[in-house]
Amino acid sequence: MAANYPLIFGISLAINVAVTFRSSDKFKLYCGSSPRNQEDPHNKRDEDDERNAEDEFDPLLKKGASDAGDGGKATEKARHAALLRRYLAVYLLAALSDWLQGPYVYALYDQYGYSQHLIAILFVAGFGSSMVFGSFIGGMADACGRRKFVILFAVIYALSCMTKHFKNFHILMLG
């Protein structure tokens, strides 16, 4: 029996749209409440941890706060800019490393002796899982704590990269 890929894609898309809508601010407009409006101690703690990390890495900005005559707006902007620079540096490193591995993973699968069709299935499975999980993981991270999800992502991604060392198709599909 052949798989009905348009049906699978349509169901996945509908689920993604529903989950994304549920975690958006539009949900509150149409349905009256939003999960983001509920007070969550984990989010508060993550925000405090981020502020403490900013203070730890930017001690000169604290000194500038006492010199600022505008009530600290300039200092807040500087702190935000420093956080943004650190975030973008790490994000771009992660994104570039992920983009660079694409051609090499194809060559690796080819070296393992897989046909183009099987390699395509492995790639589509990877992109499909990104589509499915990527649409609602952000909302879950907002609800459960971003720091926890960053650590979880790092562990899962490392395990996924380790699966590339195995020639077994099912293990490669898992990764």
C-alpha positions, -999 to 999 in steps of 0.1 A, spaced: 0 0 0 14 33 -11 15 62 14 -8 91 6 17 119 10 -7 148 2 -30 136 29 -2 132 54 11 167 46 -24 182 48 -31 166 83 4 178 95 -3 213 82 -37 215 98 -23 203 132 6 228 129 -18 257 121 -41 247 151 -12 245 175 4 277 163 -29 295 165 -35 282 201 -1 296 212 -6 329 195 -21 362 208 -49 359 183 -63 330 203 -71 354 231 -90 377 207 -112 349 193 -115 325 223 -112 347 254 -80 334 270 -45 326 262 -20 302 278 6 330 277 -15 352 300 -14 327 328 13 335 354 40 309 352 68 309 378 92 291 353 90 320 329 97 346 356 126 326 368 140 323 333 137 361 328 155 366 361 182 342 351 186 360 318 189 394 336 214 380 360 234 366 331 233 400 314 245 416 346 273 390 349 286 396 314 280 433 312 293 449 344 302 481 327 266 487 318 256 487 355 281 515 360 265 534 332 231 531 348 241 555 376 254 580 351 223 580 329 201 610 335 172 596 314 160 571 340 181 542 327 165 540 292 199 543 275 213 516 298 183 493 291 189 498 254 226 490 258 218 459 278 193 448 252 219 454 224 245 434 243 221 405 248 211 406 211 247 405 200 255 375 222 223 358 210 229 364 174 265 352 176 255 319 191 224 315 168 243 322 136 270 297 146 244 270 152 225 278 120 257 279 99 269 246 113 235 231 105 235 244 70 271 233 63 263 197 72 237 193 45 259 184 15 281 162 37 252 143 51 241 135 15 276 123 6 277 102 38 244 85 30 257 79 -6 288 64 9 267 41 30 253 28 -2 218 42 -1 199 50 -33 188 85 -41 152 75 -32 162 64 3 184 95 8 154 116 -2 132 98 23 158 105 51 159 142 41 122 146 39 118 129 72 142 154 88 126 184 72 91 171 80 99 166 117 113 201 118 80 214 103 59 194 127 78 200 159 91 235 150 56 250 149 47 243 186 80 238 204 84 276 207 51 279 226 61 250 248 94 267 256 75 299 265 53 279 288 79 256 304 110 277 303 133 286 275 165 277 292 153 241 297 144 238 261 177 252 249 195 225 269 170 199 257 176 210 221 214 207 226 211 172 239 187 160 212 207 176 185 239 159 198 222 126 198 208 132 163 243 139 151 256 108 167 231 87 147 250 96 115 278 72 126 255 42 121 247 27 87 213 13 98 185 30 79 161 30 109 187 46 132 194 72 106 156 78 103 155 83 140 182 110 139 
